[in-house]
Amino acid sequence: MDALTLFGLVAVSLMLVCYACEGRGRGWVLGFAGSCALGSAYGFLQGAWPFGVVEAVWALVAWRRWLSAGRPPAR
């Protein structure tokens, strides 16, 4: 297994763990956002740019969810 494949395996594994634990606190949502960013980097580095783009979008969505998780709901 080369270094790039190991990086991708770690990134996707972190995404899975953070997603599964999101209900435990907003820190896990931030962890999911960060791991999606790592997954995006992996996609671009390995040449699968559609995967990289989709993961970048997921990272932004999760980051916005993290930002709004600490605020009271809008009326």
VOSEVEX-928425 format. One line per field, with one value per residue: x negated, y negated, z negated of N, C-alpha, C, O in turn; residue in three letters. Coordinates in Angstrom, 2 decimals. Example, Ala and Ser with C-alpha at 12.3 -4.5 7.8 and 13.67 -1.06 7.14 Angstrom:
// VOSEVEX-928425
n_east = c(-13.19  -12.85)
n_north = c(5.69  2.25)
n_up = c(-7.80  -7.08)
ca_east = c(-12.30  -13.67)
ca_north = c(4.50  1.06)
ca_up = c(-7.80  -7.14)
c_east = c(-13.20  -12.90)
c_north = c(3.30  -0.03)
c_up = c(-7.80  -7.87)
o_east = c(-14.24  -13.41)
o_north = c(3.32  -1.14)
o_up = c(-8.46  -8.04)
rest = c(ALA  SER)
//
This chain:
// VOSEVEX-928425
n_east = c(-0.85  -0.67  -1.68  0.25  2.61  2.91  3.30  5.80  7.37  7.26  8.47  11.11  11.94  11.90  13.95  16.16  16.23  16.53  18.97  20.70  20.65  21.71  24.04  23.27  22.09  21.12  18.46  17.84  19.12  17.55  15.21  16.06  16.35  13.67  12.51  13.81  12.68  10.07  10.60  11.38  8.96  7.51  8.95  8.40  5.59  5.21  6.23  8.92  10.95  13.81  14.66  13.12  14.30  16.95  16.50  15.38  17.59  19.22  17.63  17.90  20.67  20.87  19.24  20.75  22.96  21.74  21.10  23.68  24.65  24.14  25.75  28.91  32.07  33.39  36.13)
n_north = c(1.17  -2.12  -5.48  -7.43  -5.95  -5.00  -7.44  -8.17  -6.06  -6.55  -9.11  -8.60  -6.72  -8.27  -10.04  -8.32  -7.53  -10.04  -10.89  -8.94  -9.59  -12.12  -12.89  -13.06  -15.45  -18.81  -18.98  -16.68  -17.12  -19.14  -17.64  -15.86  -17.63  -18.41  -15.93  -15.40  -17.39  -16.42  -14.07  -15.21  -16.38  -14.04  -12.92  -14.78  -14.57  -11.94  -12.04  -11.84  -13.96  -14.51  -13.22  -14.64  -17.19  -16.73  -15.89  -18.24  -19.93  -18.59  -19.04  -21.81  -21.99  -20.55  -22.15  -24.51  -23.51  -22.99  -25.58  -26.65  -25.03  -25.85  -27.99  -29.48  -28.30  -29.86  -32.15)
n_up = c(0.00  0.96  -0.07  0.63  0.96  -1.65  -2.97  -1.84  -2.83  -5.60  -5.68  -4.72  -6.60  -8.94  -8.23  -8.31  -11.04  -12.34  -11.22  -12.20  -14.88  -15.13  -16.51  -19.12  -19.78  -18.82  -18.09  -16.71  -14.32  -13.26  -13.03  -11.07  -8.93  -8.58  -7.94  -5.57  -4.01  -3.93  -2.52  -0.11  0.70  1.08  3.25  5.32  5.40  6.25  8.74  9.26  9.85  9.82  7.45  5.62  5.85  4.98  2.33  1.33  1.41  -0.47  -2.71  -3.03  -3.51  -5.93  -7.54  -7.62  -8.98  -11.42  -12.21  -12.58  -14.56  -17.14  -17.56  -18.53  -17.20  -14.23  -14.01)
ca_east = c(0.00  -1.49  -1.33  1.47  3.71  3.05  3.90  7.21  8.02  7.40  9.45  12.46  12.25  12.25  15.27  17.15  16.30  17.10  20.38  21.43  20.66  22.18  25.08  22.67  21.64  20.80  17.08  17.83  19.51  16.33  14.34  16.57  16.00  12.24  12.19  14.28  11.65  8.97  11.07  11.32  7.55  7.16  9.54  7.64  4.23  5.18  6.69  10.37  11.44  15.22  14.69  12.57  15.28  18.08  16.04  15.22  18.95  19.62  16.87  18.53  21.98  20.65  18.70  21.89  23.75  21.00  21.29  25.05  25.01  24.03  26.70  30.32  32.78  33.98  37.60)
ca_north = c(0.00  -3.34  -6.54  -8.09  -5.05  -5.02  -8.74  -8.07  -5.14  -7.26  -10.19  -8.04  -6.10  -9.38  -10.52  -7.36  -7.62  -11.34  -10.92  -8.08  -10.20  -13.51  -13.14  -13.18  -16.82  -19.56  -18.74  -15.61  -17.73  -19.78  -16.55  -15.37  -18.63  -18.30  -14.68  -15.57  -18.18  -15.48  -13.21  -16.01  -16.46  -12.72  -12.79  -15.58  -14.03  -10.69  -12.32  -11.65  -15.28  -14.57  -12.84  -15.78  -18.28  -16.33  -15.92  -19.65  -20.42  -18.02  -19.73  -23.12  -21.76  -20.17  -23.33  -25.40  -22.88  -23.20  -27.00  -26.91  -24.13  -26.53  -29.12  -29.10  -28.24  -31.11  -32.17)
ca_up = c(0.00  1.03  -1.02  1.05  0.64  -3.10  -3.28  -1.49  -3.77  -6.87  -5.50  -4.60  -7.89  -9.84  -7.83  -8.80  -12.50  -12.72  -10.84  -13.13  -16.22  -15.07  -17.51  -20.45  -20.03  -17.60  -17.71  -15.72  -13.05  -12.77  -12.61  -9.78  -7.92  -8.33  -7.25  -4.19  -3.33  -3.65  -1.43  1.10  1.09  1.61  4.58  6.28  5.51  7.01  10.10  9.37  9.51  9.39  6.04  4.90  5.83  4.13  0.94  0.96  1.14  -1.76  -3.76  -3.23  -4.13  -7.32  -8.23  -7.88  -10.05  -12.66  -12.59  -13.05  -15.67  -18.43  -17.61  -18.71  -15.92  -13.72  -14.08)
c_east = c(-0.90  -0.92  -0.01  2.70  3.96  3.70  5.40  7.98  8.25  8.48  10.87  12.87  12.64  13.63  16.36  17.33  16.96  18.57  21.21  21.57  21.20  23.22  24.53  22.18  21.18  19.34  16.94  18.24  18.31  15.32  14.76  16.20  14.52  11.86  12.71  13.27  10.44  9.35  11.05  9.88  7.09  7.70  8.76  6.24  4.17  5.73  8.17  11.05  12.93  15.39  14.19  13.56  16.43  17.68  15.83  16.58  19.43  18.89  17.50  19.89  21.81  20.11  19.83  22.79  23.07  21.18  22.67  25.44  24.95  25.00  28.10  31.03  33.39  35.51  38.20)
c_north = c(-1.24  -4.41  -7.22  -7.23  -5.02  -6.33  -8.71  -7.17  -5.82  -8.34  -9.65  -7.36  -7.16  -9.94  -9.61  -7.47  -8.93  -11.42  -10.09  -8.72  -11.62  -13.84  -13.35  -14.58  -17.49  -19.41  -17.65  -16.13  -18.44  -18.73  -15.97  -16.34  -18.54  -17.03  -14.70  -16.39  -17.31  -14.54  -13.93  -16.12  -15.14  -12.55  -13.55  -15.02  -12.75  -10.86  -12.10  -12.96  -15.34  -14.20  -14.00  -16.92  -17.94  -16.37  -17.35  -20.27  -19.89  -18.70  -21.09  -22.99  -21.44  -21.35  -24.30  -24.83  -23.07  -24.64  -27.24  -26.04  -24.82  -27.67  -28.63  -29.08  -29.59  -31.02  -32.57)
c_up = c(0.00  0.09  -0.65  0.73  -0.86  -3.56  -3.00  -2.44  -5.12  -6.77  -5.49  -5.91  -8.92  -9.52  -8.41  -10.31  -12.93  -12.37  -11.81  -14.51  -16.24  -16.13  -18.91  -20.77  -18.75  -17.19  -16.66  -14.34  -12.43  -12.30  -11.28  -8.66  -7.56  -7.58  -5.82  -3.38  -3.00  -2.52  -0.10  1.62  1.69  3.03  5.63  6.48  6.33  8.42  10.31  8.98  9.19  7.92  5.18  4.78  4.89  2.65  0.46  0.64  -0.20  -2.91  -4.06  -3.91  -5.61  -8.13  -8.57  -8.97  -11.39  -13.14  -13.17  -14.24  -17.02  -18.60  -17.92  -17.35  -15.53  -13.80  -12.78)
o_east = c(-1.78  0.16  0.78  3.71  5.11  4.56  6.20  9.10  9.32  9.31  11.75  14.04  13.58  14.40  17.36  18.46  17.84  19.36  22.31  22.53  21.15  23.26  25.27  21.87  20.90  19.01  16.04  17.77  18.07  14.66  13.92  15.80  14.15  11.01  12.12  13.04  9.86  8.53  10.73  9.62  6.38  6.98  8.49  5.74  3.19  5.70  8.64  11.64  13.33  16.19  14.77  13.66  16.85  18.45  16.08  16.70  20.00  19.47  17.62  20.23  22.52  20.49  19.86  23.33  23.74  21.39  22.81  26.47  25.65  25.08  28.45  30.61  33.84  36.08  39.42)
o_north = c(-1.39  -4.26  -7.56  -7.75  -5.01  -6.32  -9.16  -7.49  -5.67  -8.48  -10.18  -7.41  -6.97  -10.28  -10.10  -7.52  -8.93  -11.98  -10.50  -8.42  -12.27  -14.98  -13.77  -14.88  -16.84  -19.70  -17.69  -15.63  -18.34  -18.92  -15.64  -15.92  -18.58  -17.05  -14.07  -16.11  -17.42  -14.23  -13.34  -15.97  -15.12  -12.08  -13.03  -14.98  -12.51  -9.91  -12.16  -13.06  -16.15  -14.82  -14.30  -17.56  -18.79  -16.84  -17.65  -21.04  -20.64  -18.92  -21.48  -23.78  -21.99  -21.53  -24.86  -25.58  -23.28  -24.88  -27.97  -26.30  -24.41  -28.26  -27.49  -29.79  -30.35  -29.94  -32.64)
o_up = c(-0.85  -0.47  -1.54  0.26  -1.30  -4.44  -3.82  -2.82  -5.71  -7.67  -6.17  -6.29  -9.68  -10.42  -8.94  -10.80  -13.78  -13.14  -12.20  -15.23  -17.28  -16.61  -19.80  -21.92  -17.74  -16.04  -15.82  -13.31  -11.23  -11.29  -10.44  -7.58  -6.39  -6.69  -4.94  -2.20  -1.93  -1.66  0.93  2.81  2.69  3.91  6.72  7.61  7.03  9.21  11.45  7.90  8.36  7.22  4.14  3.73  4.10  1.81  -0.71  -0.31  -0.99  -3.97  -5.22  -4.79  -6.46  -9.29  -9.67  -9.78  -12.40  -14.33  -14.16  -14.86  -17.94  -19.68  -17.61  -16.43  -16.38  -13.67  -12.66)
rest = c(MET  ASP  ALA  LEU  THR  LEU  PHE  GLY  LEU  VAL  ALA  VAL  SER  LEU  MET  LEU  VAL  CYS  TYR  ALA  CYS  GLU  GLY  ARG  GLY  ARG  GLY  TRP  VAL  LEU  GLY  PHE  ALA  GLY  SER  CYS  ALA  LEU  GLY  SER  ALA  TYR  GLY  PHE  LEU  GLN  GLY  ALA  TRP  PRO  PHE  GLY  VAL  VAL  GLU  ALA  VAL  TRP  ALA  LEU  VAL  ALA  TRP  ARG  ARG  TRP  LEU  SER  ALA  GLY  ARG  PRO  PRO  ALA  ARG)
//
